[in-house]
Amino acid sequence: MWVRKWLSDKRRQRYGHYSTMLNELKTEDENASFNYTRLPRRIYNEVLQRTEGRIEKKDTWYRKSLPPGLKL
């Protein structure tokens, strides 16, 4: 099976914006996360909570699904 190495789970966790940037922004002040997402952190978390059931997919045998926060 042909696999795209640049899209592997390990590389996405190490270099991806969702896993690196948003986790770092959660520890910083409110303005830093607002400048990146254009939503206050409280509103972003509320929108994510309300929509994650609709945008969440299931894992398959050949690929893990993307987390809802990444899709949002």
DAGIBEL-V773863 format. One record per residue. N is the residue number from 1. RES is the residue in one small letter. PHI is phi in whole degrees, 0 to 359 (none if undefined). NEAR is the number of other C-alpha atoms within 10 Angstrom. Layout:
BEGIN
N|RES|PHI|NEAR / N|RES|PHI|NEAR
END
This chain:
BEGIN
1|m|none|4 / 2|w|278|4 / 3|v|240|8 / 4|r|276|7 / 5|k|293|9 / 6|w|285|9 / 7|l|251|11 / 8|s|294|13 / 9|d|300|14 / 10|k|295|11 / 11|r|291|11 / 12|r|295|14 / 13|q|293|13 / 14|r|278|12 / 15|y|246|11 / 16|g|287|15 / 17|h|295|13 / 18|y|296|16 / 19|s|280|14 / 20|t|259|13 / 21|m|292|13 / 22|l|292|18 / 23|n|295|12 / 24|e|291|13 / 25|l|292|17 / 26|k|295|12 / 27|t|273|10 / 28|e|267|11 / 29|d|287|10 / 30|e|297|14 / 31|n|294|13 / 32|a|294|17 / 33|s|289|21 / 34|f|295|14 / 35|n|296|11 / 36|y|275|12 / 37|t|262|12 / 38|r|64|12 / 39|l|224|15 / 40|p|299|16 / 41|r|304|18 / 42|r|297|10 / 43|i|291|11 / 44|y|302|17 / 45|n|295|12 / 46|e|292|12 / 47|v|297|14 / 48|l|298|17 / 49|q|297|12 / 50|r|286|11 / 51|t|256|13 / 52|e|297|16 / 53|g|293|10 / 54|r|275|8 / 55|i|259|14 / 56|e|282|14 / 57|k|246|13 / 58|k|265|10 / 59|d|289|10 / 60|t|246|8 / 61|w|288|6 / 62|y|249|8 / 63|r|201|10 / 64|k|276|12 / 65|s|284|12 / 66|l|284|14 / 67|p|292|14 / 68|p|300|16 / 69|g|296|18 / 70|l|291|12 / 71|k|291|11 / 72|l|292|12
END
